Amino acid sequence: MDDSNVAASLAELGNMHRLSIFRFLVKAGHEGAPVGDIQKALEIPSSTLSHHLSRMVKVGLITQNKKSRTIFCLPNFEHLEGLISFLQEECCMGYEKSASR
């Protein structure tokens, strides 16, 4: 995962509504949840929810599948694992101190 993908994903999760949506979907697991259930649980107006979901799909945080007339949203766990790996990659590796100190 490159820096720009990570930055875009983290920017989307920096919004309180999108973070709540993503947390809801992660808790729902691999089966995801219907848009209507997300809307009811989080009390987000449907037009606002649609906007947030669209942004999350665009950066790869979630996917959507249509079954009959119901749209299911699923967390993209592979993308989430990539974000976590990116953040952990250089954890506790120190840094090179500048000679001017």
Number of C-alpha atoms within 10 A of each C-alpha: 10 9 10 9 15 19 13 17 20 15 12 20 18 11 12 10 17 19 16 14 25 23 13 18 21 19 12 14 13 13 12 21 21 18 18 13 12 21 17 11 11 13 10 15 10 14 9 12 19 14 11 18 20 15 16 22 16 13 18 18 23 23 17 18 12 10 9 6 6 12 14 18 24 22 27 20 15 11 18 17 11 15 21 12 13 15 11 10 10 10 9 7 7 7 7 6 7 6 5 4 4
